Amino acid sequence: MVSEPINSPLAEGPDSVLIAASNCARGGAFDVLVERYRATLFSVAFRITRNPEDAEDLVQQSFQKAFLQLPSFEAKSSFATWLINIATHEAHVSSRNRAGRPVSPDEIRLEHKIAPPKGFPHEAPNSEEKFAP
């Protein structure tokens, strides 16, 4: 996705100026940071997820988390490093949540393109259908 360049006097400024402006709610400052680091973060996310849709979701989640945590950014590392750490953490949390989630038989059949066996309970009429007049 190609977006229009952001026309802001802050657009050419260093990250520290953009971070300070974002913390003071100056319009568009965080948008400049997003545009500046979107491709880098997508590259990192794609290497982790190996899936473009999951990577895009991870990028969005990471920027949301960064926006919320921006006041706590201490500049002990670069903004890019901090953002990549957020994305890496979000990826691990997400994979842990997926790994712990029970998988239904329907999901397994769909994933492996397996037809349900004849007489499988999901094909049987439900109670309402059995007793309907």
C-alpha positions as CSV (number, residue, x, y, z in Angstrom):
1,M,0.0,0.0,0.0
2,V,1.5,3.3,-1.1
3,S,0.4,6.3,0.8
4,E,0.7,10.0,0.2
5,P,3.8,11.7,1.8
6,I,2.9,13.6,4.9
7,N,3.1,17.4,4.3
8,S,4.1,18.6,7.7
9,P,7.0,20.9,8.9
10,L,7.8,18.1,11.3
11,A,8.2,15.5,8.6
12,E,11.9,16.1,8.1
13,G,12.6,16.4,11.8
14,P,14.4,13.9,13.9
15,D,12.5,11.2,15.8
16,S,13.0,13.0,19.1
17,V,11.2,16.1,17.9
18,L,8.3,13.9,16.5
19,I,8.1,12.0,19.8
20,A,7.9,15.2,21.8
21,A,5.3,16.6,19.4
22,S,3.3,13.4,19.6
23,N,3.4,13.5,23.4
24,C,2.0,17.1,23.2
25,A,-0.8,15.9,20.9
26,R,0.5,17.9,17.9
27,G,-1.5,16.7,15.0
28,G,0.3,14.5,12.5
29,A,3.5,13.9,14.4
30,F,2.8,10.3,15.2
31,D,1.6,9.8,11.6
32,V,5.1,10.8,10.4
33,L,6.7,8.2,12.7
34,V,4.2,5.6,11.4
35,E,5.1,6.4,7.8
36,R,8.8,6.6,8.6
37,Y,8.9,3.1,10.2
38,R,6.0,1.2,8.5
39,A,8.1,-0.7,6.0
40,T,10.8,-1.6,8.5
41,L,8.3,-2.9,10.9
42,F,6.5,-4.8,8.2
43,S,9.8,-6.4,7.2
44,V,10.4,-7.5,10.8
45,A,6.8,-8.7,11.3
46,F,6.9,-10.7,8.0
47,R,10.1,-12.5,9.1
48,I,8.4,-13.5,12.3
49,T,5.0,-14.4,11.0
50,R,5.8,-15.6,7.4
51,N,2.3,-14.3,6.4
52,P,1.6,-10.9,4.9
53,E,-1.8,-10.5,6.5
54,D,-0.5,-11.5,10.0
55,A,2.4,-9.2,9.5
56,E,0.1,-6.3,8.7
57,D,-2.0,-7.0,11.8
58,L,1.2,-7.2,13.8
59,V,2.4,-3.8,12.4
60,Q,-1.0,-2.2,13.3
61,Q,-1.0,-3.7,16.8
62,S,2.6,-2.6,17.4
63,F,1.9,1.0,16.4
64,Q,-1.2,1.1,18.6
65,K,0.9,-0.2,21.5
66,A,3.7,2.3,20.8
67,F,1.2,5.2,20.6
68,L,-0.2,4.2,24.0
69,Q,3.3,3.7,25.5
70,L,4.9,6.7,23.9
71,P,5.0,8.8,27.1
72,S,7.1,6.1,28.7
73,F,9.7,6.0,25.9
74,E,13.0,6.9,27.6
75,A,15.2,7.1,24.5
76,K,17.7,4.6,26.0
77,S,17.6,3.1,22.5
78,S,16.5,4.4,19.2
79,F,12.8,4.7,18.5
80,A,13.2,2.1,15.7
81,T,14.7,-0.4,18.2
82,W,12.0,0.3,20.7
83,L,9.3,-0.2,18.1
84,I,10.9,-3.5,16.9
85,N,11.0,-4.7,20.5
86,I,7.3,-3.9,20.8
87,A,6.5,-5.8,17.6
88,T,8.6,-8.8,18.7
89,H,6.9,-8.9,22.0
90,E,3.4,-8.6,20.3
91,A,4.3,-11.5,18.0
92,H,5.3,-13.8,20.8
93,V,2.2,-12.9,22.8
94,S,0.1,-13.5,19.7
95,S,1.7,-16.9,18.9
96,R,1.3,-18.0,22.5
97,N,-2.4,-17.1,22.4
98,R,-2.9,-19.0,19.2
99,A,-0.9,-22.0,20.5
100,G,-3.1,-22.2,23.6
101,R,-6.4,-21.8,21.8
102,P,-8.3,-25.0,21.3
103,V,-8.8,-25.9,17.7
104,S,-12.2,-27.2,16.6
105,P,-12.5,-30.3,14.3
106,D,-14.1,-28.0,11.7
107,E,-11.0,-25.9,11.6
108,I,-8.8,-28.9,11.1
109,R,-11.0,-30.3,8.3
110,L,-11.0,-26.9,6.6
111,E,-7.2,-26.5,6.9
112,H,-6.5,-30.0,5.5
113,K,-9.5,-30.1,3.2
114,I,-11.0,-33.2,4.8
115,A,-14.7,-33.9,4.3
116,P,-16.6,-34.8,7.4
117,P,-17.5,-38.5,7.6
118,K,-21.0,-39.6,6.7
119,G,-23.3,-39.5,9.7
120,F,-21.0,-37.0,11.5
121,P,-22.9,-35.4,14.3
122,H,-22.6,-31.9,12.7
123,E,-24.6,-33.2,9.8
124,A,-27.4,-34.5,12.0
125,P,-30.4,-32.3,12.5
126,N,-30.3,-30.4,15.7
127,S,-33.0,-30.8,18.5
128,E,-35.1,-28.0,17.0
129,E,-35.1,-29.7,13.6
130,K,-35.9,-33.1,15.1
131,F,-39.0,-31.9,17.0
132,A,-40.3,-29.3,14.6
133,P,-43.9,-30.0,13.5
